[in-house]
Amino acid sequence: MKNIQKAQSTLVNDTCTDCGSFVDVGAVIDEFDTVLDLALTGDDCQLLANEVIAKAQARFEGVTATTEFEGQNAKVSIIFLYSAEKMIFQLENGL
């Protein structure tokens, strides 16, 4: 354990002797990182944008979204209430 602590960054505070985690979760997750920005392209970009927004809103309460469409391009911003919701949604949907 002492070797792990010596090798880690000063930003990491790992005192867990059971799991041996090497990252302080608080150093990885920013509590204000609640906006998921997506760029979609193709003939069906508007349909895809609506589908991903609907998925997010069905999965978590309080989700809002903005979209910008230009031809076959769409910019989607999905705003979650919590950064953990954003991360869960990205993991569940491979984003």
Backbone as JSON Lines, residues from 0, in Angstrom:
{"i":0,"aa":"M","n":[0.83,-1.19,0.0],"ca":[0.0,0.0,0.0],"c":[0.86,1.24,0.0]}
{"i":1,"aa":"K","n":[1.96,1.23,0.73],"ca":[2.83,2.41,0.79],"c":[3.44,2.72,-0.58]}
{"i":2,"aa":"N","n":[3.74,1.68,-1.36],"ca":[4.27,1.91,-2.7],"c":[3.24,2.58,-3.59]}
{"i":3,"aa":"I","n":[2.0,2.18,-3.46],"ca":[0.93,2.79,-4.25],"c":[0.79,4.26,-3.88]}
{"i":4,"aa":"Q","n":[0.8,4.57,-2.58],"ca":[0.67,5.95,-2.14],"c":[1.84,6.8,-2.6]}
{"i":5,"aa":"K","n":[3.06,6.25,-2.62],"ca":[4.23,6.99,-3.08],"c":[4.14,7.29,-4.57]}
{"i":6,"aa":"A","n":[3.57,6.38,-5.33],"ca":[3.5,6.52,-6.78],"c":[2.38,7.41,-7.25]}
{"i":7,"aa":"Q","n":[1.42,7.72,-6.4],"ca":[0.26,8.48,-6.85],"c":[0.49,9.98,-6.78]}
{"i":8,"aa":"S","n":[-0.3,10.69,-7.52],"ca":[-0.24,12.14,-7.57],"c":[-0.61,12.74,-6.22]}
{"i":9,"aa":"T","n":[-0.16,13.96,-5.99],"ca":[-0.52,14.65,-4.75],"c":[-2.0,15.03,-4.73]}
{"i":10,"aa":"L","n":[-2.66,14.98,-5.89],"ca":[-4.09,15.28,-5.96],"c":[-4.94,14.11,-5.48]}
{"i":11,"aa":"V","n":[-4.32,12.94,-5.36],"ca":[-5.04,11.74,-4.98],"c":[-4.79,11.44,-3.51]}
{"i":12,"aa":"N","n":[-5.85,11.13,-2.8],"ca":[-5.73,10.77,-1.39],"c":[-6.32,9.39,-1.21]}
{"i":13,"aa":"D","n":[-5.49,8.37,-1.4],"ca":[-5.97,6.99,-1.3],"c":[-5.54,6.4,0.02]}
{"i":14,"aa":"T","n":[-6.5,6.2,0.9],"ca":[-6.2,5.59,2.19],"c":[-6.96,4.28,2.37]}
{"i":15,"aa":"C","n":[-7.56,3.81,1.28],"ca":[-8.35,2.58,1.34],"c":[-7.41,1.38,1.22]}
{"i":16,"aa":"T","n":[-7.29,0.6,2.28],"ca":[-6.42,-0.57,2.24],"c":[-7.14,-1.8,1.74]}
{"i":17,"aa":"D","n":[-8.47,-1.72,1.63],"ca":[-9.25,-2.87,1.17],"c":[-9.35,-2.93,-0.34]}
{"i":18,"aa":"C","n":[-9.7,-1.82,-0.94],"ca":[-9.95,-1.86,-2.38],"c":[-8.76,-1.45,-3.22]}
{"i":19,"aa":"G","n":[-7.84,-0.67,-2.66],"ca":[-6.67,-0.25,-3.41],"c":[-6.99,0.68,-4.56]}
{"i":20,"aa":"S","n":[-8.07,1.44,-4.46],"ca":[-8.41,2.37,-5.54],"c":[-7.28,3.37,-5.71]}
{"i":21,"aa":"F","n":[-7.08,3.84,-6.91],"ca":[-5.96,4.73,-7.18],"c":[-6.4,6.13,-7.56]}
{"i":22,"aa":"V","n":[-7.69,6.42,-7.48],"ca":[-8.18,7.74,-7.84],"c":[-9.21,8.18,-6.82]}
{"i":23,"aa":"D","n":[-9.11,9.42,-6.4],"ca":[-10.13,10.02,-5.55],"c":[-11.28,10.4,-6.46]}
{"i":24,"aa":"V","n":[-12.44,9.8,-6.27],"ca":[-13.57,10.02,-7.18],"c":[-13.89,11.49,-7.32]}
{"i":25,"aa":"G","n":[-13.74,12.25,-6.26],"ca":[-14.0,13.69,-6.32],"c":[-13.06,14.43,-7.26]}
{"i":26,"aa":"A","n":[-11.91,13.84,-7.54],"ca":[-10.98,14.46,-8.47],"c":[-11.36,14.18,-9.92]}
{"i":27,"aa":"V","n":[-12.2,13.18,-10.14],"ca":[-12.61,12.8,-11.49],"c":[-13.96,13.38,-11.86]}
{"i":28,"aa":"I","n":[-14.88,13.42,-10.92],"ca":[-16.24,13.88,-11.19],"c":[-16.37,15.33,-10.76]}
{"i":29,"aa":"D","n":[-16.71,16.19,-11.7],"ca":[-16.96,17.59,-11.4],"c":[-18.45,17.76,-11.17]}
{"i":30,"aa":"E","n":[-18.83,18.23,-10.0],"ca":[-20.24,18.33,-9.66],"c":[-21.01,19.27,-10.58]}
{"i":31,"aa":"F","n":[-20.32,20.14,-11.32],"ca":[-21.0,21.08,-12.2],"c":[-21.01,20.62,-13.66]}
{"i":32,"aa":"D","n":[-20.49,19.42,-13.92],"ca":[-20.45,18.87,-15.28],"c":[-21.77,18.16,-15.57]}
{"i":33,"aa":"T","n":[-22.79,18.93,-15.86],"ca":[-24.13,18.38,-16.02],"c":[-24.66,18.47,-17.44]}
{"i":34,"aa":"V","n":[-23.88,19.01,-18.36],"ca":[-24.36,19.2,-19.73],"c":[-23.66,18.21,-20.66]}
{"i":35,"aa":"L","n":[-24.47,17.44,-21.36],"ca":[-23.97,16.5,-22.36],"c":[-24.2,17.11,-23.73]}
{"i":36,"aa":"D","n":[-23.12,17.41,-24.45],"ca":[-23.2,17.98,-25.79],"c":[-22.97,16.88,-26.81]}
{"i":37,"aa":"L","n":[-23.88,16.78,-27.76],"ca":[-23.78,15.77,-28.82],"c":[-23.86,16.45,-30.17]}
{"i":38,"aa":"A","n":[-23.09,15.96,-31.13],"ca":[-23.16,16.41,-32.51],"c":[-23.64,15.22,-33.34]}
{"i":39,"aa":"L","n":[-24.76,15.38,-33.99],"ca":[-25.35,14.3,-34.8],"c":[-25.37,14.73,-36.25]}
{"i":40,"aa":"T","n":[-25.14,13.78,-37.15],"ca":[-25.16,14.08,-38.57],"c":[-25.97,13.01,-39.3]}
{"i":41,"aa":"G","n":[-26.46,13.38,-40.46],"ca":[-27.19,12.43,-41.3],"c":[-28.61,12.89,-41.57]}
{"i":42,"aa":"D","n":[-29.25,12.18,-42.48],"ca":[-30.62,12.52,-42.86],"c":[-31.58,12.45,-41.68]}
{"i":43,"aa":"D","n":[-31.31,11.52,-40.74],"ca":[-32.22,11.3,-39.62],"c":[-31.73,11.96,-38.32]}
{"i":44,"aa":"C","n":[-30.88,12.98,-38.42],"ca":[-30.31,13.59,-37.22],"c":[-31.38,14.2,-36.31]}
{"i":45,"aa":"Q","n":[-32.44,14.74,-36.89],"ca":[-33.49,15.32,-36.07],"c":[-34.23,14.22,-35.3]}
{"i":46,"aa":"L","n":[-34.49,13.11,-35.93],"ca":[-35.13,11.97,-35.28],"c":[-34.23,11.42,-34.17]}
{"i":47,"aa":"L","n":[-32.94,11.27,-34.46],"ca":[-31.99,10.77,-33.45],"c":[-31.91,11.72,-32.26]}
{"i":48,"aa":"A","n":[-31.9,13.01,-32.54],"ca":[-31.85,14.0,-31.45],"c":[-33.07,13.87,-30.55]}
{"i":49,"aa":"N","n":[-34.23,13.76,-31.16],"ca":[-35.46,13.62,-30.37],"c":[-35.47,12.33,-29.56]}
{"i":50,"aa":"E","n":[-34.93,11.26,-30.14],"ca":[-34.89,9.97,-29.44],"c":[-33.96,10.02,-28.22]}
{"i":51,"aa":"V","n":[-32.77,10.6,-28.38],"ca":[-31.83,10.64,-27.27],"c":[-32.34,11.56,-26.15]}
{"i":52,"aa":"I","n":[-33.0,12.63,-26.52],"ca":[-33.59,13.53,-25.52],"c":[-34.7,12.8,-24.77]}
{"i":53,"aa":"A","n":[-35.55,12.09,-25.49],"ca":[-36.65,11.35,-24.87],"c":[-36.12,10.28,-23.91]}
{"i":54,"aa":"K","n":[-35.04,9.6,-24.31],"ca":[-34.42,8.59,-23.43],"c":[-33.93,9.21,-22.13]}
{"i":55,"aa":"A","n":[-33.26,10.35,-22.25],"ca":[-32.72,11.02,-21.07],"c":[-33.85,11.48,-20.15]}
{"i":56,"aa":"Q","n":[-34.9,12.03,-20.74],"ca":[-36.02,12.52,-19.93],"c":[-36.81,11.38,-19.31]}
{"i":57,"aa":"A","n":[-36.86,10.24,-19.96],"ca":[-37.54,9.08,-19.39],"c":[-36.72,8.46,-18.26]}
{"i":58,"aa":"R","n":[-35.41,8.56,-18.36],"ca":[-34.53,7.94,-17.37],"c":[-34.38,8.78,-16.1]}
{"i":59,"aa":"F","n":[-34.31,10.12,-16.26],"ca":[-34.08,11.01,-15.13],"c":[-35.07,12.17,-15.13]}
{"i":60,"aa":"E","n":[-35.52,12.54,-13.94],"ca":[-36.43,13.68,-13.81],"c":[-35.66,14.98,-13.95]}
{"i":61,"aa":"G","n":[-36.33,16.0,-14.45],"ca":[-35.75,17.33,-14.51],"c":[-34.77,17.56,-15.64]}
{"i":62,"aa":"V","n":[-34.67,16.63,-16.57],"ca":[-33.75,16.79,-17.7],"c":[-34.37,17.77,-18.71]}
{"i":63,"aa":"T","n":[-33.56,18.73,-19.14],"ca":[-33.97,19.65,-20.19],"c":[-32.98,19.53,-21.34]}
{"i":64,"aa":"A","n":[-33.36,20.07,-22.49],"ca":[-32.48,19.96,-23.65],"c":[-32.68,21.12,-24.6]}
{"i":65,"aa":"T","n":[-31.63,21.43,-25.34],"ca":[-31.71,22.41,-26.42],"c":[-31.15,21.74,-27.67]}
{"i":66,"aa":"T","n":[-31.69,22.12,-28.81],"ca":[-31.22,21.56,-30.08],"c":[-31.06,22.67,-31.11]}
{"i":67,"aa":"E","n":[-30.11,22.48,-31.98],"ca":[-29.91,23.36,-33.13],"c":[-29.78,22.47,-34.36]}
{"i":68,"aa":"F","n":[-30.61,22.74,-35.37],"ca":[-30.56,21.95,-36.59],"c":[-30.12,22.83,-37.74]}
{"i":69,"aa":"E","n":[-29.21,22.27,-38.55],"ca":[-28.76,22.96,-39.76],"c":[-28.51,21.91,-40.82]}
{"i":70,"aa":"G","n":[-29.44,21.78,-41.73],"ca":[-29.32,20.77,-42.77],"c":[-29.31,19.38,-42.17]}
{"i":71,"aa":"Q","n":[-28.22,18.65,-42.42],"ca":[-28.09,17.28,-41.91],"c":[-27.23,17.23,-40.65]}
{"i":72,"aa":"N","n":[-27.17,18.32,-39.93],"ca":[-26.39,18.38,-38.69],"c":[-27.28,18.85,-37.54]}
{"i":73,"aa":"A","n":[-27.04,18.27,-36.39],"ca":[-27.77,18.66,-35.2],"c":[-26.8,18.78,-34.03]}
{"i":74,"aa":"K","n":[-26.97,19.83,-33.26],"ca":[-26.24,20.0,-32.01],"c":[-27.25,19.88,-30.89]}
{"i":75,"aa":"V","n":[-27.0,18.95,-29.99],"ca":[-27.92,18.67,-28.89],"c":[-27.18,18.89,-27.58]}
{"i":76,"aa":"S","n":[-27.8,19.64,-26.68],"ca":[-27.27,19.81,-25.33],"c":[-28.33,19.31,-24.37]}
{"i":77,"aa":"I","n":[-27.98,18.26,-23.63],"ca":[-28.89,17.69,-22.64],"c":[-28.39,18.09,-21.27]}
{"i":78,"aa":"I","n":[-29.26,18.74,-20.5],"ca":[-28.87,19.26,-19.19],"c":[-29.49,18.39,-18.1]}
{"i":79,"aa":"F","n":[-28.62,17.77,-17.32],"ca":[-29.03,16.92,-16.21],"c":[-28.98,17.72,-14.91]}
{"i":80,"aa":"L","n":[-29.69,17.27,-13.91],"ca":[-29.65,17.94,-12.62],"c":[-28.35,17.64,-11.88]}
{"i":81,"aa":"Y","n":[-27.79,16.45,-12.1],"ca":[-26.58,16.03,-11.38],"c":[-25.59,15.42,-12.36]}
{"i":82,"aa":"S","n":[-24.31,15.61,-12.08],"ca":[-23.27,15.08,-12.96],"c":[-23.29,13.55,-12.99]}
{"i":83,"aa":"A","n":[-23.68,12.93,-11.88],"ca":[-23.76,11.47,-11.86],"c":[-24.8,10.96,-12.85]}
{"i":84,"aa":"E","n":[-25.91,11.69,-13.0],"ca":[-26.94,11.29,-13.97],"c":[-26.37,11.34,-15.38]}
{"i":85,"aa":"K","n":[-25.6,12.38,-15.67],"ca":[-24.98,12.5,-16.99],"c":[-24.07,11.32,-17.26]}
{"i":86,"aa":"M","n":[-23.23,10.99,-16.28],"ca":[-22.3,9.88,-16.45],"c":[-23.02,8.54,-16.61]}
{"i":87,"aa":"I","n":[-24.05,8.32,-15.84],"ca":[-24.83,7.08,-15.94],"c":[-25.45,6.98,-17.32]}
{"i":88,"aa":"F","n":[-26.04,8.08,-17.79],"ca":[-26.68,8.09,-19.09],"c":[-25.67,7.8,-20.2]}
{"i":89,"aa":"Q","n":[-24.5,8.4,-20.1],"ca":[-23.46,8.15,-21.11],"c":[-23.04,6.68,-21.1]}
{"i":90,"aa":"L","n":[-22.85,6.11,-19.94],"ca":[-22.45,4.71,-19.85],"c":[-23.53,3.78,-20.37]}
{"i":91,"aa":"E","n":[-24.77,4.04,-19.99],"ca":[-25.88,3.18,-20.43],"c":[-26.09,3.21,-21.93]}
{"i":92,"aa":"N","n":[-25.75,4.34,-22.57],"ca":[-26.04,4.5,-23.99],"c":[-24.79,4.54,-24.87]}
{"i":93,"aa":"G","n":[-23.64,4.23,-24.29],"ca":[-22.41,4.17,-25.06],"c":[-22.01,5.5,-25.69]}
{"i":94,"aa":"L","n":[-22.23,6.58,-24.96],"ca":[-21.9,7.91,-25.49],"c":[-20.58,8.43,-24.96]}
